[in-house]
Amino acid sequence: MSFIITSAHIFTGDPDRPRAEAVAVEGGRIAAVGDNPEIERLRRPGWTAYDLPGRLVTPGLVDSHCHFVYYGLFRHVVSLRGLTSLAACRERIRTAAAGLAPGDWLVGEGWDHYLWDDSAEPDRTDLDDVTPDNPTVMIRADGHTMWVNSRVLAWMGLDRSSPDPPGGRIERDAGTGEPGGLLRDAAFHPLRDQIHASFKDWKTAAAEAQESALRLGLTGVHSSEDWPRYQALAELEAEDRLQIRVHHLVRPEDFKQAPPDRLRSQAGSPRLWFSHVKLLADGSLGSGTALLHEPYADDPSGRGAPILDRDILETQIARFYELGWDIAVHAIGDRAVTNVLEAVAAARKRLGVRPGEKRDRIEHVQLFRPQDLALYRELGLVAAVQPVFMASDWRLAEKKWGPDRCRFAYAWKTLLSAGLPLQMGSDAPFDRIEPLAGLQAAVTRQDPRGLPEGGWFPDERLTLAQALRAYTAVPAWTSRKQELLGSVTPGKMADLTVFREDLFETPSERWPAVDVEMTVIDGEIVFQNSD
Ligand SMILES: [Zn+2]
């Protein structure tokens, strides 16, 4: 389809022509960018013209860290998100269990004990009386802890004598040492297949995730999930139903499941493709498992726990380099960030990787030490951050890391000023996928209620243009598609997001209420707001 857009405010992301008022789209590509007379002259018979005064057009926005099919799925499981007491969670779980046959598994997500009155973590006894007949798994809001009942512990065969697995922790009752019902990271991995089996239709979940994302103005996602979730997306693509672009990050386990000819770096199509393997260096802030150099402020005996320690990281990174992959490593605590940098440096040295050859990335980078920035920059790693996390967790970060360390928590401006490529995402379903929520958090450093006043460490606020780059040009580069995507430039694919109001002119408090007017992928209007 071919059309022109005129009279808009176009943020092109193209340094040669950063601003424009009109664009022509032909055959799926950007044909020309300019002012109204220039573009109107190009219009041919049969082309639609959209005159959009007051609207903002940006390159198609990309959520560069999420778990996309899970996002679709989580819209259907029991949600405990935002509930402010254990009692409220129990009530919702009880209601959900009432609709199940005995023995059916009950899965839910989204609990956050830091929102509860006394901030105490729950245990199995808080589930056993409300779901006596159903194995029950409730995934913490951050995805790094599962709260399970006694039926699940028995199904897993866990008891007092069961050791913690590498990269995981089984929380235990203080007196008896029996598993208490909280499983962290690798400790819940044996449950994953069972949980997946209790869900039915992944392809529908993928399609629903897509529908929601297109409405929100997203034209692409970087998504990390295991192989069967990738297959759901691949099936949609084979049926010609995949519209959103998915840069899929693969997991080491996939190499055991997937046909080897399918799993090659940079294989795929411009709609669904690979280039990164995703590894995990540590846990999370909310679960107290983010790996730190110094102890937690609220737990002087704890520094978190590695999922893969420094040496294993190095071995794994080298292994995937040899297979031709870029790597992405989840690192939330400052020690985990140091470990990743050291492991990447060592693996590159060992294999003689040339500067600029890799598009490696660190996911989250929620806390770092300023003295690590020089190596970070030298290695040229991308910082893949989630501004919504700061909005959700700034109070918790102060409590667990202390105000001094928090100077370098979620410190996006510092990362950018150090010369690192910065890209943004949501980690959906573990936080809000709405790109306007992310943009708002990036420029205000406030939560949705406008707190703290003036912004949390306001020196770290970004401009809207900087944040938009982190949603467009940088993820295009990281996913090795910068020739095709990431800016409104003649010759590139026509992926556009059109907002009904110009965010540059609208106070940031109002952004979450601004409608997406159109979402365009490959020159096709994949969402149009008809209100
Ligand atoms: Zn994630």
Residues whose N, C-alpha, C, O or C-beta is under 5 A from the ligand:
A	BS01	ZN	D427
